[in-house]
């Protein structure tokens, strides 16, 4: 407490040399600018993450149950049967996904066939993303329909409604390719157009997926009675996090219950890594800015040599004297951090309301015109703690060494 009181007095009192005040101010400004940059940068990453999350598609169910190991599981598995009747589940949809080869307009394309139950539209709500003069239908009598992504249709040179059958080929399960007659190693079938395509504005789906019936997918992939996943829609008012934990306990460790973020794991993982790398680079810049504090403390020690002799005569020990200048550097870091956070918050609020920094010069070139920002309290706490930690690390060794020199000089 004694050391902190003296350090605070030194920070705000006039020095015999005005240059010390100027250098201290410059040091605090350097820390403030680096802190402000951290607040703005991390908030922009948060903004992009939340903006991407706002575009979760109809293909991303509230919860998805998949095997931890393996591709398929029996649809009558006891764990899944228990889940089917779970009270929080509103819609239970069996899904079978795998890759196949399609041939259309003399073009070939590897796609993902997603076979779903007839209740899939209740779970996903596809009506808003279907385009064409037809309707959502997966099968009728002996005809099987395939609803393809809009970009896939464009790549194949097809429209929302294509004439005739669309040939589909999938390798037979557990068989090697017969080089003398390769077609014997494939299961072939046909899909017809219901007159619509879907568009969810994600290349992952629009350029690679075809929706069809579960029965067709099982026949094509020779997977009768099997599913690759179960997609769930929860009842209104059910908390997703609590339901996810309860369902995970119900189905056991063989299965993984994924929320929407985990279903898009690759996208959000890359964004998280980028945010962490930006944080590391800015922390290094902050460390460099904190070295300015050493110059300010060096001049302050020289200026206060007489005070140090007086304090020692009054009974202050070497550790207390050293802590005075250590806390002085820490206070400069703290003031810079507080100013930087306030400035960063002001810039973020201005960006949120006025969109000051645009993504491009041409309006409408991007889905969003200005950089999105979102301020998280956890980030502000992390930044403040980082600034204090970096400031302490930057001045610890130099201050200890300079203090020993100053004390030995005073003793002589």
Secondary structure, DSSP 4 states (H G I P E B T S, - for coil): -HHHHHHHHHHHSPPSSHHHHHHHHHHHHHHHHHHHHHHHHHHHHHHHHHHHHTT--TTS-SEEEEESSSS-EETT-HHHHHHHT-TTEEEEEEEEEEEEEEEETTEEEEEEEEEE-TTHHHHH--GGGEEESS---SEETTEEB-EEBHHHHHHTT--SS-SS-EEEEEEPTT----TTSGGGGEEEEEEB--SEEE--S-HHHHTTEEEEEHHHHHHHTT-TTEESEEEEEEPTT--HHHHHHHHHHHH-TTEEEE-HHHHTHHHHHHHHHHHHHHHHHHHHHHHHHHTHHHHHHHHHHHHTHHHHHHHHHTT--HHHHHHHHHHHHHHHHHHHHHHHHHHHHHHHHHHHHH--SBS-SSTTSSSSSB------HHHHHHHHHHHHHHHHHHHHHHHHHHHHHHHHHHH-
